Amino acid sequence: MSQNYEPQILNHPLIQHKISIMRSVKTGSKDFRALVSEVAMLMCYEATRDLPLEDVEVDTPVCHCKTKMIAGRKLAVVPILRAGLGMVDGILSLIPAAKVGHIGMYRDEETAKPIEYFCKLPLDIKEREVIVVDPMLATGGSAIDAVNLIKQHGVTQIKFMCIIGAPEGLAAFRKVHPDVKVYIGVMDDHLNENNYIVPGLGDAGDRIFGTK
């Protein structure tokens, strides 16, 4: 029987502070991009807390000693395009050896359903622990479909990380993927009639790339 993981709502003071700046309509694309990357890095710190360690021996300037290093676990980051791209650099600043895959999806404006248009993953993806990233978890549709695709490639260790979540999206995601560890920066109130998160921050992709 697969593990059923409880989602982790981080609510770290630094994360909340930076997200509050991101929410503001006065925050331009340059600052918004930087904040997305910074929040992703802070969240990655928490999402990798369970990485296994092993004993190694090193020579310090003072003496020879035993100390700890990550036990060789291979990692991959898979952003959901296009907004997820904004989170990649922050994660890679902590885990520079991680490989990066890409899953492209867009939301049908009438049905709010995700439509896949691109999927490119590392060849050894099934040997890696995968962190799927997207700034927003709204209806949950894109996250559900992205994780479905990754599972179809044989991956068994998957985490999903988003900056802002909606209760509706989290419930939908956990119903389909209870075995995936979920990390959310801040949980917002609800979705509006257009399936945007309230209070949210608008369209993350548009704000990252300055397309609106």
PEDA-V459660 format. One line per field, one symbol per residue. phi: phi as a letter, one per 30 degrees, with the letter a starting at -180 (. if undefined). burial: # if it has 16 or more other C-alpha atoms within 10 Angstrom, else .. A space follows every 50 residues. Layout:
phi = ???
burial = ???
This chain:
phi = .ddccddccdhdeddddddddddddddddeddeddeddddddddeddcdc ddcbdbcbcddcadbcbcbddiddbbcbdddcddedcddddddcbddddb cbbcbbcdddciddbdbaabbedcedccdccdbaebccdjdddddddedd ddcidccbbbbbdbbceddddddddcbddcdcbbdbcddacddcicdcdh aiddddddcicb
burial = ........##....##.##..#......#..#############..#... ........................##################..#..### #####........#.#..#.#...#######################.## ....################.###..############.##...####.# ##.##.###...
